[in-house]
């Protein structure tokens, strides 16, 4: 089972670095192990980069091992220098505490905390650092760290070259190493997972376990996700794609996956999908043989949206995506789903009680076209739609009953250019 797990991770491109692979396989095959993965509360929500490593954690649990998701109530107060060229702005203790609770709630969606065999166990490193004095920390933990080795870490050396690093962030790897030692002592945790940028911090923990307790443990890192076009994964024109539905709506989340570059679909299916190798190979082949159908894109968007937001939300936003382009009835959507979908479109508003402009004026106001003459030409060529109904003349003016839920109108130019109108009270 465990050999199959590691082979599956390799096939999916989810292993960047490991310590002794054979020794890791031996321990994994000897019986269920406890392993951990840390998440620092640097924002009120996890994002897609976190999801990459979190789903590896889920795969380990499905293979029979016990996950310990750690939310860094302590390390979140300090800040990890990895991947940064400047000092992080420190957040207030109370705010970090609020984010810890929100992230813990998110993690509960992806791991089984009630299994009778290998239930996940939540951890917070503030539990073992808050009562520790500075002198105790320096004497018992700090003495095991070599400054020369710490300076050689990529995250530190990069910062030194770019202008310097504070003692606070310099000490981050000591705190993370201490986490590994504490989980090793408390729960016999012998494996830490992390992104490839965490390799140096994880190795620091392995060294601490060896020096302090003469113990051995393992490290496994996951490659940082990249996009074929060179842009940053998990980002859109409007910013980061979050797992919190209030920060990134389920519709916007679904659209992110649906709009995946063809070159990235196979990679994303391997990383984010729990489909079989055979099904992923089949879907990947459809991208080459029938790209217009976008079957693989839809399967990817459907599965990841259901995983993060639930099957019911995935069904709703998929229906919304179809309805906006005339492939389903707008009347089948509930108000919240429609509002979520339209929030992503170019839009204009009309104050309640004011005259309703013509379709042409509304389209120009949304910015989809830059002139009335262009909008008029679209209508005359049969490419103007209101709520998926073709506009008959260039003087058409919507009526009050055309507003869906008394609030919204959907404008469409041709097959794919959408815009929204909202009646504001």
ABEGO torsion letter per residue (X at the ends): XAAAAAAAAAAAGABABBBBAAAAAAAAAAEBBBBBBBBBBABABBBAAAAAAAAAAAAAAAAGBBBBBBBBAAAAAAEBABGBABBBBBBBAAAAAAAAAAAAAAAAAABBAABAABBBBBBBAAAAAAABBAAAAAAAAAAABBAAAAAABAAAAAAAAAGEBBAAAAAAAAAAAAAAAAAAAAAGBABBBBBAAAAAAAAAAAAAAAAAAGBBBBBBBBBBBBBAAGBBBGBBAAEBBBABAAABBAAAAAAAAAABBAAAAAAAAAAABABBAAAAAAAAAAAAABAAAGAAAAAAAAAAAAAAAEAAAAAAAAAAAAAAAGABBAAABBAAAAAAAAAABBBBBBBBGBBBBBAAAAAAAAGABABAAAAAAAAAAGABBBGGBBBABAABBBBAAABBGGABBBBBBEAABBBBBBBBX
